[in-house]
Amino acid sequence: MNLRRGLLWALGGWCLGATRTWAQHVPQETLLQPFLGTTRAQKGRVKLELPRLADNGFSVPLKIAIASAMSPQDHVRRLLLLSNRNPRPLIAEFEWGPAAAAPVLATRVRLSGSQTVFALAEWSDGSWWLDTSDVEVTESACLDQS
């Protein structure tokens, strides 16, 4: 019985330590490079709203409003929500077409501690637009890799 308990404690400690290394801060350039390549994202046209202080990271509300005509010539194609400290940096991905209504999104996300959240939008002309928001999380939510 003591051997089993000792093994479980060791395994639990290893998992907790491994989780902490997976949830390290990622620099903005490293985080955005797989999506942007050599292109640069511009500020504006995307408005990300998060609370400055979140009691816990299990359910943090956010709202994104995108300034787009949503016409065949000028519309937002997709939106990426990214985190520089979650175990999985890509929080969510959304796609819109030119016939969609105004691209406004309100949801809740899980966050692994205090960090910067990125809203990265791709337009129909291939340009990328970015907005960021910092949030202080008092209780982390992403310790179980989900």
Secondary structure, DSSP 8 states (H G I E B T S, - for coil): -HHHHHHHHHHHHHHHHHHHHHT----HHHHHHHHHTT---EESSEEEE--SEES-TTSEEEEEEE----SSSS-EEEEEEEESSSSSSEEEEEE--TTS---EEEEEE--SSSEEEEEEEEETTS-EEEEEEEEEESS---SS--
